[in-house]
Amino acid sequence: MSSSDQHLDNTIKLLDIVYDLHGGDRGYPYQNVPFSVDEKGSVTLKENLLSELNKGEDKNLIDWAQENIKSLYE
C-alpha cells in the first residue's frame, strides 16, 4: 500500500471513529472537535477519542491522529 493510500485509509478510519463519537452533537464539527491545540501547536486528543483509539486494531492510529487530525479540520 502506498503512503498516500495509507494516509487515506487512516483518514477514513479516524473520521469514522470521530463521527461515531460526535456525529450526533449539535455543535460538531465547529464547536465540539475531538482534540485541542495549545499555543505551541501541540495537539491533545480528547479522552473519549483516545479511549476509542486504544481499542483493538486502532491503536496504530494514535500517533498518526496526533500528527494529522488538525489538518483534517482546517
KEDOSE-878470 format. One line per field, with one value per atom (N, C-alpha, C, O): residue in three letters; atom name; x, y, z. Coordinates in steps of 0.05 Angstrom, whole numbers, plus 5000, padded with zeros to 4 digits. Layout:
// residues N
residu (ALA	...);
atome (CA	...);
px (X	...);
py (Y	...);
pz (Z	...);
This chain:
// residues 74
residu (MET	MET	MET	MET	SER	SER	SER	SER	SER	SER	SER	SER	SER	SER	SER	SER	ASP	ASP	ASP	ASP	GLN	GLN	GLN	GLN	HIS	HIS	HIS	HIS	LEU	LEU	LEU	LEU	ASP	ASP	ASP	ASP	ASN	ASN	ASN	ASN	THR	THR	THR	THR	ILE	ILE	ILE	ILE	LYS	LYS	LYS	LYS	LEU	LEU	LEU	LEU	LEU	LEU	LEU	LEU	ASP	ASP	ASP	ASP	ILE	ILE	ILE	ILE	VAL	VAL	VAL	VAL	TYR	TYR	TYR	TYR	ASP	ASP	ASP	ASP	LEU	LEU	LEU	LEU	HIS	HIS	HIS	HIS	GLY	GLY	GLY	GLY	GLY	GLY	GLY	GLY	ASP	ASP	ASP	ASP	ARG	ARG	ARG	ARG	GLY	GLY	GLY	GLY	TYR	TYR	TYR	TYR	PRO	PRO	PRO	PRO	TYR	TYR	TYR	TYR	GLN	GLN	GLN	GLN	ASN	ASN	ASN	ASN	VAL	VAL	VAL	VAL	PRO	PRO	PRO	PRO	PHE	PHE	PHE	PHE	SER	SER	SER	SER	VAL	VAL	VAL	VAL	ASP	ASP	ASP	ASP	GLU	GLU	GLU	GLU	LYS	LYS	LYS	LYS	GLY	GLY	GLY	GLY	SER	SER	SER	SER	VAL	VAL	VAL	VAL	THR	THR	THR	THR	LEU	LEU	LEU	LEU	LYS	LYS	LYS	LYS	GLU	GLU	GLU	GLU	ASN	ASN	ASN	ASN	LEU	LEU	LEU	LEU	LEU	LEU	LEU	LEU	SER	SER	SER	SER	GLU	GLU	GLU	GLU	LEU	LEU	LEU	LEU	ASN	ASN	ASN	ASN	LYS	LYS	LYS	LYS	GLY	GLY	GLY	GLY	GLU	GLU	GLU	GLU	ASP	ASP	ASP	ASP	LYS	LYS	LYS	LYS	ASN	ASN	ASN	ASN	LEU	LEU	LEU	LEU	ILE	ILE	ILE	ILE	ASP	ASP	ASP	ASP	TRP	TRP	TRP	TRP	ALA	ALA	ALA	ALA	GLN	GLN	GLN	GLN	GLU	GLU	GLU	GLU	ASN	ASN	ASN	ASN	ILE	ILE	ILE	ILE	LYS	LYS	LYS	LYS	SER	SER	SER	SER	LEU	LEU	LEU	LEU	TYR	TYR	TYR	TYR	GLU	GLU	GLU	GLU);
atome (N	CA	C	O	N	CA	C	O	N	CA	C	O	N	CA	C	O	N	CA	C	O	N	CA	C	O	N	CA	C	O	N	CA	C	O	N	CA	C	O	N	CA	C	O	N	CA	C	O	N	CA	C	O	N	CA	C	O	N	CA	C	O	N	CA	C	O	N	CA	C	O	N	CA	C	O	N	CA	C	O	N	CA	C	O	N	CA	C	O	N	CA	C	O	N	CA	C	O	N	CA	C	O	N	CA	C	O	N	CA	C	O	N	CA	C	O	N	CA	C	O	N	CA	C	O	N	CA	C	O	N	CA	C	O	N	CA	C	O	N	CA	C	O	N	CA	C	O	N	CA	C	O	N	CA	C	O	N	CA	C	O	N	CA	C	O	N	CA	C	O	N	CA	C	O	N	CA	C	O	N	CA	C	O	N	CA	C	O	N	CA	C	O	N	CA	C	O	N	CA	C	O	N	CA	C	O	N	CA	C	O	N	CA	C	O	N	CA	C	O	N	CA	C	O	N	CA	C	O	N	CA	C	O	N	CA	C	O	N	CA	C	O	N	CA	C	O	N	CA	C	O	N	CA	C	O	N	CA	C	O	N	CA	C	O	N	CA	C	O	N	CA	C	O	N	CA	C	O	N	CA	C	O	N	CA	C	O	N	CA	C	O	N	CA	C	O	N	CA	C	O	N	CA	C	O	N	CA	C	O	N	CA	C	O	N	CA	C	O	N	CA	C	O	N	CA	C	O	N	CA	C	O);
px (5017	5000	5018	5037	5012	5028	5023	5003	5040	5037	5012	4999	5005	4980	4955	4935	4957	4935	4932	4910	4955	4954	4943	4928	4951	4941	4910	4896	4901	4872	4857	4836	4868	4856	4855	4835	4877	4877	4857	4844	4855	4836	4808	4792	4801	4774	4768	4747	4787	4783	4779	4761	4796	4795	4769	4756	4761	4737	4712	4692	4713	4691	4688	4666	4710	4710	4700	4683	4710	4702	4672	4658	4662	4634	4617	4596	4626	4611	4610	4589	4631	4632	4617	4603	4618	4609	4588	4577	4581	4563	4536	4523	4526	4500	4501	4480	4525	4528	4520	4528	4504	4495	4518	4516	4538	4559	4581	4598	4581	4602	4597	4574	4617	4646	4657	4682	4640	4651	4657	4675	4642	4646	4657	4670	4652	4659	4678	4671	4702	4722	4735	4737	4744	4755	4784	4797	4794	4821	4824	4806	4846	4852	4881	4897	4886	4912	4921	4907	4945	4955	4969	4971	4979	4990	5016	5024	5028	5052	5045	5063	5019	5010	5010	5004	5015	5014	4985	4968	4980	4953	4950	4967	4927	4919	4892	4873	4891	4866	4848	4858	4822	4804	4802	4806	4796	4796	4778	4786	4754	4737	4748	4745	4761	4774	4798	4802	4814	4838	4830	4843	4809	4799	4790	4796	4776	4767	4790	4790	4810	4833	4850	4865	4848	4864	4851	4863	4829	4815	4825	4827	4831	4836	4857	4878	4849	4867	4872	4889	4858	4861	4883	4888	4897	4919	4941	4953	4944	4964	4957	4973	4932	4923	4929	4927	4936	4940	4962	4957	4986	5007	5000	5005	4988	4980	4960	4962	4940	4919	4931	4923	4949	4961	4977	4978	4988	5003	4985	4992	4962	4946	4918	4906	4907	4879	4874	4852	4892	4888	4883	4866	4899	4896	4869	4860	4857	4831	4808	4787	4813	4792	4798	4783	4818	4824	4808	4811);
py (4976	5000	5025	5027	5043	5068	5086	5082	5105	5123	5140	5146	5147	5163	5146	5156	5120	5102	5097	5097	5095	5091	5116	5114	5140	5165	5166	5174	5159	5160	5140	5146	5116	5095	5104	5101	5116	5126	5149	5150	5166	5189	5178	5188	5159	5148	5135	5139	5118	5105	5125	5122	5145	5164	5180	5184	5190	5205	5188	5199	5163	5145	5143	5143	5140	5138	5164	5164	5186	5212	5216	5226	5209	5212	5195	5203	5170	5153	5166	5163	5180	5192	5219	5225	5235	5262	5269	5292	5251	5257	5267	5283	5259	5268	5295	5305	5305	5330	5354	5355	5371	5394	5413	5423	5416	5434	5423	5437	5397	5384	5390	5390	5396	5396	5423	5426	5443	5470	5477	5492	5466	5472	5449	5453	5425	5402	5384	5361	5394	5378	5359	5365	5336	5315	5319	5299	5343	5348	5378	5394	5384	5412	5418	5399	5443	5451	5474	5493	5470	5491	5513	5512	5533	5557	5551	5566	5528	5520	5502	5494	5496	5480	5450	5434	5442	5414	5405	5418	5382	5370	5351	5334	5353	5334	5322	5337	5296	5283	5283	5278	5287	5286	5257	5238	5255	5229	5208	5185	5216	5196	5185	5162	5202	5193	5176	5155	5184	5169	5141	5121	5140	5115	5097	5073	5108	5092	5082	5059	5099	5091	5070	5055	5068	5048	5020	5001	5018	4992	4978	4990	4953	4935	4946	4955	4943	4949	4978	4985	4996	5024	5038	5062	5022	5033	5046	5066	5035	5046	5074	5088	5082	5108	5131	5154	5125	5146	5166	5190	5156	5174	5188	5212	5174	5186	5208	5229	5203	5222	5248	5270	5244	5268	5285	5309	5273	5287	5299	5320	5287	5295	5305	5317	5302	5309	5338	5346	5355	5384	5392	5408	5380	5387	5377	5388	5357	5347	5367	5365	5385	5404	5432	5451	5437	5464	5472	5494);
pz (5000	5000	5000	5016	4982	4981	5005	5019	5009	5032	5029	5049	5005	5001	5006	5016	4999	5005	5035	5045	5048	5077	5091	5110	5081	5092	5089	5107	5065	5060	5078	5089	5080	5097	5126	5140	5136	5164	5168	5188	5148	5149	5151	5168	5135	5135	5162	5173	5171	5197	5220	5236	5221	5242	5241	5261	5217	5215	5221	5231	5214	5222	5252	5263	5266	5295	5307	5325	5297	5307	5302	5320	5279	5273	5292	5301	5297	5316	5344	5357	5352	5378	5379	5399	5358	5359	5338	5338	5320	5298	5307	5292	5330	5340	5355	5362	5360	5375	5358	5335	5368	5353	5344	5322	5360	5353	5336	5325	5332	5316	5286	5278	5271	5277	5284	5286	5287	5291	5320	5326	5339	5367	5383	5404	5375	5391	5376	5369	5371	5358	5378	5402	5369	5387	5395	5402	5394	5402	5409	5404	5422	5428	5418	5415	5414	5405	5423	5427	5435	5453	5437	5413	5452	5439	5423	5406	5428	5414	5389	5374	5386	5364	5370	5352	5395	5402	5404	5416	5393	5393	5416	5421	5429	5450	5442	5439	5440	5433	5458	5480	5454	5477	5487	5472	5512	5526	5512	5510	5503	5491	5465	5459	5449	5425	5431	5418	5449	5457	5467	5461	5483	5494	5471	5471	5452	5429	5412	5402	5408	5392	5406	5393	5432	5447	5445	5455	5433	5430	5405	5383	5407	5384	5364	5371	5339	5317	5312	5295	5326	5321	5337	5334	5353	5369	5351	5359	5327	5309	5299	5287	5303	5293	5313	5305	5337	5358	5349	5348	5343	5334	5309	5306	5290	5264	5269	5257	5286	5292	5304	5297	5323	5336	5316	5319	5296	5276	5254	5242	5249	5225	5230	5212	5254	5258	5254	5244	5262	5259	5230	5224	5212	5183	5172	5152	5184	5175	5181	5169	5200	5208	5200	5208	5184	5175	5151	5141);
